[in-house]
Amino acid sequence: MTVATEPTIQTIPDLLIDNVNVLAGDDWLENTRVQLSEGRILAIGADVDTHCEQRIDGHGGYLLPGMIDLHGDAFERHITPRTGTLFPLDLALAANDASLVTNGITTFFYSITDGFEPGPRSRQTVRGLLETLESLAPRFRCQARVHIRHEQVNTDDHDELVSWLESGRVHLLSLNDHLPLMDNERSIERYLDGLRRRVSMTEEETSHFLNSLQERRQPGAEQVVELARIAHQAGVSLASHDDKGPEDVVLNRELGTAIAEFPMDAETARASREAGISVLMGAPNLVRGGSHVGAISVREAIEQGLVDILCSDYHYPSLFRAPFLAAEQGLMSLPQAWKMVSENPAKAAGMGNHKGTIAPGYDADLLLVSELDGLPVSIQTTIVGGVPVSRRG
């Protein structure tokens, strides 16, 4: 079974959004109107049929393409809000769906870690998340996609992951290597900081755990090559993660990587873009003013023209705020900045022919906002597949 990605609705009446300023590509269409029909944008401006069944008065506000979030894992905090706690997956994911649409995200890639740890990032948890997503997605308001973040040393049940790719249960695959080398104390301590928040282990258990995984590096690398080949055959976009230098970029190019997630420095980001790989970075980095793990500043990366896509990473509201902040700081115009959360991620994930832009024929995933200030309270209406799924006031 594949994840249902559109709301289950019998009939979608035509909808006219009137008295609104529309962000269409690089320009604003001022004081115009947009007609939606059967989940898509039918017409803009003078071509619309003003006798639609439903009408929304934009009150002079702004209509933006809905945001496409390729990498977000804040849903994990709905599952495990405190170390050692675990909440039912259906409750956690239902609450997460509500958070997405109120923050302007209309297509969300659930970034599920297929890791080597026990607990919330284990293969067992991945199985449960997939089953729950496939059960609830028809009732979700945000369109759900699955992004598997596969850890290289998770070599168990390899055939199971292959079957998920081949059967269409996965829509984006990133290849990760978060296992620290035992001779790198700084890397080990940084990893352990996160592990302690997710799993309860004694110091002795942790040491044995990390040492026992080192021998899986080479078998895992061989499996990665096969996974990349199968992902391409299945039409699944491939991403790398936390690349640290030109050697990583060379490997990514050999694997056919489409997206470089969070390159650690400007040199790696630049090499990725020169190799035709889209660079994805975290919106919280820009909003907070820097990386929480010591990586390149997103502001500096944007100034150098090294960022194609922004994602929510671990904080959904930052994805809405970041494009406005980039414009306020003079890094780029708002229309250009907004492409980093709409058009560019759509293209990188193979959806650029029907998502990410306000144009006739494209999916009617839209945000009606009252102010261009980047605050979620300014989102008046979130529309997904032509249906208003969240309205304020």
BAMARMI-444512 format. One line per 10 residues: their letters; for each residue x, y, z of N, C-alpha, C. Coordinates in pm, whole numbers, plus 50000, padded with zeros to 5 digits. Layout:
N
A) X,Y,Z,X,Y,Z,X,Y,Z | ...
//
This chain:
393
MTVATEPTIQ) 50085,49880,50000,50000,50000,50000,50088,50123,50000 | 50056,50220,49917,50131,50344,49914,50058,50451,49994 | 50133,50550,50041,50073,50658,50119,49980,50740,50031 | 49854,50757,50073,49762,50843,50000,49806,50987,50021 | 49820,51060,49914,49878,51194,49925,49778,51306,49902 | 49657,51275,49869,49557,51379,49848,49441,51358,49945 | 49374,51466,49988,49258,51450,50074,49150,51367,50006 | 49084,51283,50084,48976,51201,50029,48847,51282,50030 | 48811,51338,49917,48694,51425,49906,48616,51384,49783 | 48485,51365,49800,48402,51319,49689,48394,51424,49578
TIPDLLIDNV) 48357,51545,49617,48340,51652,49519,48410,51777,49569 | 48489,51839,49483,48557,51963,49520,48493,52076,49438 | 48411,52158,49501,48346,52267,49426,48448,52371,49381 | 48420,52437,49270,48507,52545,49223,48514,52655,49329 | 48630,52716,49338,48652,52818,49439,48717,52939,49372 | 48663,53057,49399,48718,53182,49348,48780,53259,49464 | 48908,53294,49450,48975,53379,49547,48987,53517,49484 | 48921,53614,49542,48908,53746,49481,48982,53850,49565 | 49012,53965,49500,49070,54079,49571,49200,54039,49642 | 49296,53989,49562,49418,53935,49621,49537,53969,49531
NVLAGDDWLE) 49655,53978,49591,49780,53996,49518,49850,53861,49508 | 49879,53818,49387,49923,53681,49365,50072,53678,49330 | 50146,53592,49401,50286,53570,49369,50294,53463,49261 | 50323,53505,49140,50329,53414,49025,50469,53421,48966 | 50551,53323,48998,50688,53324,48948,50770,53433,49013 | 50826,53523,48932,50913,53629,48983,50840,53760,49010 | 50709,53762,48984,50636,53888,48992,50508,53874,49075 | 50459,53990,49118,50329,53998,49184,50223,54041,49082 | 50113,53971,49081,49996,54014,49004,49904,54083,49104 | 49890,54214,49089,49820,54292,49190,49669,54297,49166
NTRVQLSEGR) 49597,54295,49278,49451,54311,49279,49385,54225,49172 | 49403,54096,49184,49350,54004,49084,49269,53894,49150 | 49242,53788,49077,49160,53678,49128,49212,53547,49070 | 49183,53437,49140,49228,53305,49099,49112,53207,49113 | 49092,53125,49009,48986,53024,49013,49047,52885,49027 | 48994,52809,49122,49037,52672,49147,48927,52577,49105 | 48966,52465,49043,48868,52367,48998,48927,52228,49006 | 48856,52137,49072,48896,51997,49083,49040,51982,49133 | 49073,52065,49231,49203,52051,49297,49317,52122,49228 | 49290,52189,49116,49398,52256,49043,49362,52403,49019
ILAIGADVDT) 49463,52479,48979,49441,52619,48942,49389,52621,48800 | 49271,52674,48782,49209,52676,48650,49242,52803,48573 | 49234,52918,48640,49254,53044,48569,49294,53154,48666 | 49359,53257,48610,49402,53373,48688,49361,53500,48614 | 49312,53599,48688,49282,53729,48629,49154,53731,48548 | 49161,53787,48429,49041,53808,48347,48979,53678,48298 | 49051,53568,48303,49000,53441,48250,48911,53365,48347 | 48896,53411,48468,48821,53334,48568,48671,53345,48543 | 48599,53245,48591,48453,53246,48590,48408,53299,48725 | 48348,53414,48728,48311,53477,48855,48189,53413,48920
HCEQRIDGHG) 48127,53315,48854,48009,53250,48911,48046,53116,48975 | 48149,53116,49057,48193,52994,49125,48101,52963,49241 | 48100,52835,49278,48016,52791,49389,48062,52850,49522 | 48194,52865,49536,48249,52920,49661,48339,53039,49628 | 48347,53129,49723,48427,53249,49704,48496,53286,49835 | 48622,53327,49824,48696,53380,49938,48740,53521,49901 | 48707,53618,49987,48753,53755,49968,48891,53767,50032 | 48992,53796,49950,49128,53808,50002,49155,53934,50078 | 49061,54031,50072,49073,54158,50146,49207,54227,50119 | 49256,54217,49995,49380,54285,49960,49505,54216,50010
GYLLPGMIDL) 49489,54090,50054,49603,54014,50105,49687,53955,49993 | 49761,53851,50027,49861,53796,49936,49842,53644,49924 | 49851,53597,49800,49837,53455,49774,49972,53398,49731 | 50021,53300,49807,50152,53240,49783,50138,53092,49752 | 50231,53034,49677,50230,52888,49661,50249,52822,49797 | 50181,52711,49820,50200,52638,49944,50342,52588,49958 | 50386,52570,50081,50524,52530,50106,50539,52378,50097 | 50651,52337,50039,50686,52196,50026,50808,52171,50112 | 50791,52090,50213,50896,52066,50312,50956,51927,50289 | 51077,51925,50234,51140,51797,50200,51204,51728,50318
HGDAFERHIT) 51233,51802,50423,51303,51742,50537,51252,51802,50667 | 51171,51726,50738,51120,51771,50867,51104,51653,50960 | 51156,51665,51081,51142,51555,51177,51086,51601,51312 | 51025,51720,51315,50968,51767,51441,50854,51678,51489 | 50799,51594,51400,50693,51502,51442,50744,51404,51547 | 50875,51383,51552,50931,51292,51652,50900,51341,51794 | 50890,51473,51810,50863,51525,51944,50717,51507,51984 | 50631,51481,51886,50495,51440,51922,50494,51295,51969 | 50586,51217,51918,50594,51075,51956,50667,51059,52088 | 50779,51128,52103,50862,51117,52223,50890,51257,52277
PRTGTLFPLD) 50793,51319,52344,50814,51456,52391,50917,51466,52503 | 50937,51356,52577,51040,51352,52679,51113,51218,52670 | 51238,51218,52710,51318,51095,52705,51248,50985,52782 | 51235,50870,52718,51173,50755,52784,51023,50748,52769 | 50961,50851,52708,50816,50847,52687,50786,50811,52542 | 50675,50747,52520,50634,50708,52385,50482,50717,52376 | 50433,50801,52285,50290,50821,52269,50240,50744,52147 | 50111,50711,52143,50056,50637,52028,50084,50711,51897 | 50125,50637,51795,50162,50699,51670,50046,50770,51603 | 49926,50714,51613,49812,50779,51546,49783,50914,51609
LALAANDASL) 49791,50924,51740,49770,51052,51808,49880,51151,51772 | 50004,51104,51771,50118,51191,51742,50112,51247,51601 | 50084,51162,51503,50084,51207,51365,49962,51293,51333 | 49850,51267,51398,49732,51352,51378,49759,51492,51431 | 49823,51501,51547,49858,51632,51603,49959,51703,51514 | 50052,51627,51460,50153,51686,51373,50091,51743,51246 | 49993,51673,51190,49927,51721,51069,49863,51857,51091 | 49802,51875,51207,49743,52004,51239,49849,52113,51246 | 49966,52080,51300,50074,52177,51309,50124,52220,51171 | 50127,52126,51079,50179,52155,50946,50096,52260,50874
VTNGITTFFY) 49966,52239,50866,49884,52330,50785,49870,52467,50850 | 49873,52473,50982,49865,52604,51047,49994,52683,51028 | 50102,52614,50994,50229,52681,50966,50256,52696,50817 | 50157,52665,50732,50167,52693,50589,50231,52584,50505 | 50253,52467,50563,50314,52356,50488,50202,52274,50425 | 50203,52263,50293,50095,52193,50223,50137,52056,50171 | 50267,52034,50154,50319,51901,50121,50437,51874,50213 | 50430,51765,50287,50530,51738,50389,50589,51599,50370 | 50721,51596,50366,50794,51470,50360,50832,51430,50503 | 50761,51330,50555,50792,51279,50688,50932,51218,50685
SITDGFEPGP) 51027,51286,50747,51166,51244,50742,51191,51143,50853 | 51179,51017,50817,51180,50907,50912,51319,50844,50913 | 51382,50844,51028,51517,50789,51040,51512,50638,51047 | 51573,50575,50947,51589,50430,50943,51726,50401,51002 | 51731,50405,51136,51858,50413,51203,51908,50283,51263 | 52018,50299,51336,52083,50185,51401,52058,50185,51551 | 51984,50284,51601,51953,50293,51743,51827,50214,51777 | 51814,50172,51901,51684,50121,51947,51589,50238,51969 | 51460,50211,51984,51367,50317,52019,51309,50391,51902 | 51296,50525,51912,51221,50603,51813,51284,50609,51674
RSRQTVRGLL) 51413,50569,51659,51477,50573,51528,51517,50433,51481 | 51443,50334,51527,51471,50196,51490,51387,50153,51370 | 51425,50043,51307,51345,49990,51195,51204,49953,51242 | 51193,49906,51364,51061,49873,51416,50971,49997,51418 | 51027,50109,51460,50949,50233,51461,50915,50277,51319 | 51008,50259,51225,50982,50294,51085,50862,50216,51033 | 50859,50087,51062,50745,50004,51018,50614,50060,51072 | 50614,50092,51201,50492,50144,51261,50451,50278,51203 | 50549,50365,51175,50518,50495,51116,50460,50479,50976 | 50519,50392,50895,50467,50371,50761,50323,50323,50764
ETLESLAPRF) 50297,50226,50847,50160,50171,50856,50062,50277,50904 | 50102,50355,51003,50012,50458,51056,49989,50569,50955 | 50095,50610,50885,50079,50712,50782,49986,50665,50672 | 50003,50543,50629,49919,50490,50522,49773,50478,50565 | 49752,50459,50693,49616,50451,50745,49551,50589,50759 | 49629,50687,50804,49573,50819,50836,49581,50920,50722 | 49672,50899,50627,49695,51000,50523,49568,51043,50450 | 49473,50953,50421,49350,51001,50354,49272,51102,50438 | 49297,51108,50568,49226,51201,50655,49311,51323,50689 | 49438,51320,50653,49524,51435,50679,49481,51555,50595
RCQARVHIRH) 49512,51673,50645,49488,51795,50568,49611,51833,50484 | 49729,51802,50534,49853,51824,50459,49884,51699,50378 | 49932,51718,50256,49967,51604,50172,50093,51538,50226 | 50086,51408,50246,50194,51335,50312,50280,51259,50212 | 50410,51272,50228,50507,51193,50155,50603,51129,50256 | 50673,51027,50214,50765,50957,50303,50907,50980,50257 | 50989,51030,50348,51132,51051,50326,51205,50959,50424 | 51267,50855,50371,51343,50764,50455,51487,50812,50464 | 51533,50833,50585,51671,50874,50612,51748,50750,50656 | 51806,50684,50560,51869,50555,50587,52011,50572,50639
EQVNTDDHDE) 52038,50513,50754,52173,50514,50811,52253,50399,50751 | 52372,50432,50703,52455,50337,50629,52483,50209,50709 | 52502,50221,50841,52537,50101,50918,52415,50022,50963 | 52297,50066,50925,52178,49985,50952,52166,49881,50840 | 52240,49774,50852,52248,49674,50746,52144,49564,50761 | 52074,49559,50874,51972,49455,50893,51850,49482,50805 | 51783,49378,50766,51656,49387,50692,51669,49473,50566 | 51779,49456,50497,51806,49532,50375,51698,49507,50269 | 51656,49382,50256,51556,49348,50154,51423,49417,50180 | 51393,49441,50306,51269,49509,50341,51270,49653,50287
LVSWLESGRV) 51380,49724,50306,51390,49860,50255,51384,49861,50103 | 51448,49765,50039,51442,49753,49894,51297,49738,49848 | 51222,49655,49918,51082,49632,49879,50999,49758,49895 | 51029,49841,49997,50955,49966,50015,50980,50061,49899 | 51104,50066,49853,51137,50152,49739,51067,50103,49613 | 51072,49975,49589,51017,49919,49466,50865,49927,49462 | 50800,49926,49579,50654,49927,49583,50594,50067,49593 | 50678,50171,49595,50626,50307,49598,50590,50360,49735 | 50635,50293,49840,50604,50341,49975,50697,50454,50019 | 50805,50475,49945,50903,50579,49978,50910,50678,49863
HLLSLNDHLP) 50912,50808,49896,50911,50913,49794,51039,50994,49789 | 51124,50979,49889,51255,51044,49892,51345,50960,49981 | 51467,50933,49935,51562,50853,50012,51688,50934,50034 | 51724,50954,50160,51853,51017,50189,51945,50914,50255 | 52072,50926,50223,52172,50831,50271,52259,50901,50375 | 52256,50849,50496,52317,50914,50612,52426,50828,50673 | 52521,50892,50737,52621,50821,50816,52649,50902,50942 | 52567,50878,51046,52579,50952,51171,52656,50875,51277 | 52707,50757,51243,52784,50681,51340,52923,50745,51356 | 52956,50795,51476,53087,50860,51492,53201,50758,51493
LMDNERSIER) 53315,50800,51442,53436,50719,51453,53485,50721,51597 | 53536,50608,51643,53571,50596,51784,53692,50680,51823 | 53769,50731,51727,53885,50814,51760,53854,50964,51752 | 53726,50998,51736,53686,51138,51726,53599,51174,51846 | 53662,51222,51954,53590,51247,52078,53481,51354,52062 | 53512,51458,51985,53413,51565,51967,53289,51512,51895 | 53310,51433,51792,53198,51376,51717,53118,51281,51805 | 53187,51202,51887,53117,51109,51976,53030,51184,52075 | 53084,51288,52136,53008,51362,52237,52887,51432,52176 | 52904,51486,52056,52790,51551,51989,52681,51450,51959
YLDGLRRRVS) 52722,51330,51913,52623,51226,51886,52553,51183,52015 | 52631,51167,52123,52574,51120,52249,52474,51220,52307 | 52497,51349,52281,52401,51451,52328,52261,51423,52274 | 52254,51386,52145,52125,51354,52086,52073,51219,52131 | 52164,51121,52141,52121,50986,52181,52058,50988,52319 | 52114,51064,52411,52060,51068,52548,51918,51123,52552 | 51884,51208,52455,51747,51262,52452,51648,51160,52398 | 51700,51061,52323,51611,50965,52259,51605,50831,52330 | 51718,50788,52388,51729,50653,52441,51800,50657,52576 | 51755,50573,52669,51819,50562,52800,51919,50447,52797
MTEEETSHFL) 52048,50478,52808,52154,50378,52811,52257,50418,52917 | 52320,50316,52979,52430,50345,53068,52555,50378,52984 | 52657,50434,53046,52780,50466,52974,52845,50340,52917 | 52843,50233,52994,52901,50106,52947,52824,50052,52828 | 52690,50058,52835,52608,50010,52724,52631,50093,52598 | 52646,50223,52615,52669,50311,52501,52802,50280,52433 | 52907,50261,52511,53038,50231,52455,53036,50101,52376 | 52974,49999,52433,52965,49870,52363,52882,49884,52235 | 52776,49961,52244,52686,49983,52130,52762,50047,52013 | 52836,50153,52038,52907,50223,51931,53019,50137,51873
NSLQERRQPG) 53092,50066,51958,53200,49981,51909,53149,49867,51822 | 53036,49811,51859,52984,49696,51786,52937,49730,51646 | 52908,49859,51622,52855,49901,51492,52964,49933,51391 | 53086,49954,51435,53192,49997,51344,53215,49899,51230 | 53202,49770,51257,53229,49668,51155,53124,49664,51045 | 53018,49738,51062,52912,49739,50960,52935,49845,50852 | 53039,49924,50864,53059,50035,50771,53073,49987,50626 | 53158,49890,50601,53181,49846,50464,53059,49775,50404 | 52997,49679,50475,52873,49620,50420,52766,49725,50393 | 52759,49825,50483,52660,49931,50463,52688,50014,50339
AEQVVELARI) 52815,50042,50312,52852,50118,50193,52813,50043,50066 | 52829,49912,50067,52791,49831,49951,52639,49832,49931 | 52566,49828,50041,52420,49833,50031,52373,49968,49977 | 52442,50075,50013,52406,50210,49968,52407,50218,49816 | 52508,50158,49753,52517,50159,49607,52394,50091,49546 | 52354,49981,49604,52236,49911,49552,52109,49993,49575 | 52098,50053,49693,51979,50133,49723,51967,50251,49627 | 52079,50314,49593,52076,50426,49499,52026,50379,49363 | 52074,50266,49318,52031,50213,49188,51881,50183,49188 | 51833,50122,49293,51691,50087,49301,51605,50212,49312
AHQAGVSLAS) 51652,50312,49386,51576,50437,49398,51559,50502,49261 | 51663,50505,49181,51652,50563,49047,51553,50484,48962 | 51556,50354,48970,51464,50271,48893,51319,50296,48935 | 51299,50326,49063,51164,50348,49116,51119,50493,49101 | 51205,50581,49048,51168,50721,49034,51169,50797,49165 | 51250,50751,49260,51261,50815,49391,51385,50904,49393 | 51366,51032,49426,51480,51124,49433,51574,51082,49546 | 51704,51104,49523,51807,51061,49616,51874,51183,49677 | 51899,51177,49808,51965,51287,49878,52084,51236,49958 | 52184,51323,49972,52295,51297,50063,52271,51376,50191
HDDKGPEDVV) 52362,51363,50287,52336,51428,50416,52468,51465,50484 | 52477,51589,50530,52592,51635,50608,52725,51611,50537 | 52730,51641,50408,52854,51621,50333,52964,51714,50386 | 53088,51662,50386,53197,51734,50451,53312,51770,50358 | 53302,51747,50229,53412,51784,50142,53392,51736,50000 | 53485,51771,49911,53473,51734,49769,53462,51584,49746 | 53526,51503,49831,53517,51358,49813,53373,51309,49827 | 53301,51366,49922,53160,51329,49937,53081,51369,49813 | 53112,51483,49756,53041,51530,49637,53068,51438,49519 | 53191,51392,49505,53224,51298,49397,53141,51171,49411
LNRELGTAIA) 53131,51119,49533,53049,50998,49556,52903,51026,49525 | 52853,51142,49566,52713,51176,49540,52685,51181,49390 | 52779,51235,49318,52762,51243,49173,52757,51103,49112 | 52842,51014,49161,52843,50876,49113,52712,50805,49145 | 52654,50837,49259,52529,50773,49301,52407,50834,49233 | 52423,50950,49170,52310,51016,49107,52225,51095,49204 | 52290,51155,49302,52219,51232,49405,52159,51359,49346 | 52034,51389,49384,51966,51509,49337,51973,51623,49437 | 51984,51590,49567,51976,51690,49673,52089,51666,49773 | 52162,51772,49807,52262,51766,49913,52204,51834,50036
EFPMDAETAR) 52173,51756,50137,52114,51809,50260,52224,51856,50355 | 52218,51980,50395,52301,52035,50500,52452,52015,50478 | 52506,52052,50363,52652,52047,50350,52715,52130,50461 | 52828,52082,50513,52882,52141,50635,52960,52270,50612 | 53001,52297,50489,53079,52418,50464,53051,52469,50323 | 53100,52591,50296,53074,52656,50168,53138,52582,50053 | 53257,52529,50075,53326,52457,49969,53244,52337,49920 | 53188,52264,50014,53109,52146,49978,52979,52187,49910 | 52916,52291,49960,52792,52339,49898,52818,52386,49756 | 52926,52458,49737,52959,52508,49602,52988,52393,49506
ASREAGISVL) 53064,52295,49553,53096,52179,49469,52969,52101,49434 | 52876,52095,49527,52749,52025,49501,52671,52094,49391 | 52659,52226,49401,52584,52300,49299,52651,52291,49163 | 52784,52295,49162,52856,52283,49036,52837,52145,48974 | 52808,52045,49057,52782,51910,49009,52636,51890,48969 | 52556,51997,48977,52415,51988,48940,52326,51934,49050 | 52376,51937,49172,52301,51886,49288,52241,52005,49364 | 52111,52002,49390,52046,52109,49464,52088,52105,49610 | 52115,52222,49666,52160,52231,49805,52043,52269,49894 | 52019,52185,49995,51912,52207,50093,51974,52243,50227
MGAPNLVRGG) 51920,52347,50290,51965,52385,50423,51844,52416,50511 | 51869,52426,50642,51761,52439,50738,51717,52582,50761 | 51586,52605,50754,51531,52737,50785,51560,52782,50928 | 51560,52690,51029,51592,52736,51165,51730,52799,51176 | 51824,52753,51096,51958,52811,51095,51952,52959,51061 | 51874,52994,50959,51860,53134,50919,51786,53214,51025 | 51679,53157,51078,51595,53229,51174,51670,53252,51305 | 51747,53152,51350,51822,53164,51475,51950,53245,51459 | 52000,53254,51335,52122,53328,51312,52246,53241,51309 | 52228,53109,51296,52344,53021,51288,52306,52877,51310
SHVGAISVRE) 52401,52788,51284,52380,52645,51299,52395,52602,51444 | 52313,52507,51486,52325,52456,51623,52429,52345,51633 | 52488,52304,51519,52589,52197,51521,52723,52245,51462 | 52738,52375,51445,52864,52429,51398,52884,52426,51248 | 52779,52406,51172,52790,52405,51026,52784,52548,50974 | 52790,52562,50842,52790,52693,50778,52661,52769,50813 | 52672,52898,50827,52556,52984,50847,52475,52989,50717 | 52345,52970,50728,52260,52974,50609,52257,53114,50551 | 52262,53216,50636,52267,53352,50583,52390,53371,50495 | 52506,53326,50542,52628,53338,50463,52618,53256,50335
AIEQGLVDIL) 52557,53139,50344,52542,53054,50226,52453,53119,50122 | 52344,53182,50166,52255,53251,50073,52327,53369,50009 | 52403,53442,50089,52479,53556,50036,52575,53512,49925 | 52626,53390,49936,52719,53337,49836,52648,53262,49724 | 52515,53262,49726,52439,53194,49621,52450,53043,49627 | 52454,52987,49748,52480,52844,49764,52360,52765,49815 | 52242,52827,49823,52124,52759,49876,52013,52756,49772 | 51959,52638,49747,51846,52622,49655,51716,52599,49729 | 51722,52526,49840,51602,52480,49910,51618,52503,50059 | 51510,52546,50122,51504,52551,50267,51404,52446,50317
CSDYHYPSLF) 51431,52390,50433,51340,52293,50494,51315,52332,50639 | 51215,52271,50699,51183,52304,50839,51281,52240,50935 | 51345,52131,50893,51438,52056,50978,51366,52014,51107 | 51382,52087,51215,51322,52048,51343,51220,52150,51395 | 51186,52253,51312,51098,52360,51361,51013,52412,51247 | 50884,52374,51246,50796,52409,51134,50778,52560,51112 | 50756,52640,51217,50732,52784,51192,50847,52854,51121 | 50969,52803,51137,51085,52868,51074,51078,52863,50922 | 51012,52762,50868,51006,52751,50722,50925,52866,50663 | 50820,52908,50732,50740,53021,50685,50814,53152,50707
RAPFLAAEQG) 50883,53163,50818,50952,53288,50852,51073,53314,50763 | 51146,53210,50728,51278,53226,50665,51277,53305,50534 | 51187,53282,50439,51190,53361,50315,51170,53510,50339 | 51083,53543,50431,51060,53684,50463,51185,53744,50526 | 51250,53668,50611,51372,53715,50675,51482,53738,50571 | 51494,53645,50475,51594,53661,50369,51569,53789,50290 | 51442,53821,50266,51409,53945,50194,51437,54067,50281 | 51400,54060,50409,51422,54172,50500,51571,54204,50514 | 51654,54101,50510,51799,54120,50526,51868,54156,50394 | 51789,54170,50287,51845,54210,50159,51923,54101,50088
LMSLPQAWKM) 51900,53976,50126,51973,53865,50064,51918,53833,49926 | 51789,53852,49908,51722,53831,49779,51581,53885,49791 | 51513,53898,49678,51374,53944,49680,51285,53835,49739 | 51168,53874,49787,51076,53776,49841,51033,53673,49736 | 51001,53714,49611,50967,53612,49511,51079,53509,49492 | 51204,53553,49492,51315,53459,49477,51329,53373,49603 | 51315,53433,49719,51327,53359,49844,51217,53255,49858 | 51096,53291,49812,50985,53198,49828,51004,53072,49742 | 51079,53084,49635,51105,52966,49552,51181,52858,49630 | 51256,52899,49732,51332,52803,49812,51242,52714,49896
VSENPAKAAG) 51115,52752,49913,51022,52670,49991,50905,52619,49907 | 50910,52644,49777,50798,52602,49692,50847,52542,49561 | 50882,52626,49466,50919,52579,49333,51044,52491,49333 | 51148,52533,49404,51274,52457,49401,51262,52319,49465 | 51202,52306,49584,51186,52170,49637,51096,52083,49551 | 50995,52143,49487,50909,52064,49398,50991,52005,49284 | 51076,52086,49224,51159,52037,49113,51256,51929,49159 | 51320,51950,49273,51421,51856,49322,51360,51720,49356 | 51234,51721,49397,51166,51596,49435,51087,51535,49320 | 51103,51591,49198,51035,51535,49082,50889,51573,49069
MGNHKGTIAP) 50849,51685,49134,50710,51729,49129,50696,51865,49061 | 50801,51911,48996,50802,52046,48943,50705,52073,48831 | 50649,51968,48772,50553,51989,48663,50411,52010,48713 | 50390,52000,48844,50252,52021,48892,50243,52083,49030 | 50356,52113,49094,50352,52176,49226,50454,52289,49236 | 50430,52378,49331,50528,52479,49367,50512,52613,49299 | 50414,52628,49212,50396,52753,49136,50247,52784,49123 | 50214,52911,49122,50076,52952,49096,50063,52978,48947 | 50008,52881,48876,49989,52890,48731,49879,52792,48693 | 49805,52820,48585,49700,52728,48541,49755,52587,48519
GYDADLLLVS) 49681,52488,48570,49720,52350,48556,49796,52295,48675 | 49846,52382,48761,49921,52336,48878,49827,52305,48994 | 49873,52221,49086,49794,52186,49203,49758,52311,49281 | 49636,52314,49331,49588,52430,49406,49626,52416,49553 | 49755,52427,49580,49810,52427,49715,49858,52569,49742 | 49786,52642,49826,49804,52787,49834,49795,52837,49977 | 49858,52954,50000,49847,53022,50128,49795,53163,50105 | 49689,53197,50174,49638,53333,50173,49683,53400,50302 | 49766,53505,50289,49820,53570,50408,49781,53717,50409 | 49764,53769,50529,49720,53909,50544,49836,54007,50543
ELDGLPVSIQ) 49952,53964,50596,50069,54050,50605,50192,53973,50558 | 50285,54044,50497,50410,53981,50453,50516,53999,50562 | 50488,53940,50680,50578,53955,50794,50640,53823,50839 | 50599,53712,50778,50657,53584,50812,50610,53524,50942 | 50503,53576,50999,50448,53520,51122,50330,53429,51088 | 50327,53309,51144,50216,53217,51112,50078,53274,51141 | 50068,53370,51232,49937,53431,51260,49885,53509,51141 | 49972,53540,51044,49928,53612,50924,49871,53518,50819 | 49882,53387,50839,49824,53291,50745,49675,53284,50771 | 49597,53339,50679,49452,53342,50697,49386,53212,50652
TTIVGGVPVS) 49434,53156,50542,49375,53033,50488,49485,52948,50425 | 49486,52821,50459,49572,52723,50392,49484,52636,50304 | 49519,52629,50176,49440,52552,50079,49526,52438,50027 | 49473,52317,50033,49544,52198,49986,49454,52124,49889 | 49502,52105,49768,49421,52037,49667,49290,52107,49639 | 49291,52240,49644,49171,52317,49614,49072,52330,49729 | 49109,52275,49846,49019,52275,49962,49078,52359,50076 | 49005,52457,50129,49052,52528,50247,49057,52432,50367 | 49176,52404,50419,49189,52306,50526,49220,52370,50661 | 49256,52500,50658,49281,52572,50783,49247,52718,50759
RRG) 49160,52772,50843,49119,52911,50827,49124,52981,50961 | 49168,53106,50958,49178,53185,51081,49076,53299,51075 | 48996,53308,51176,48900,53418,51181,48772,53389,51106
//
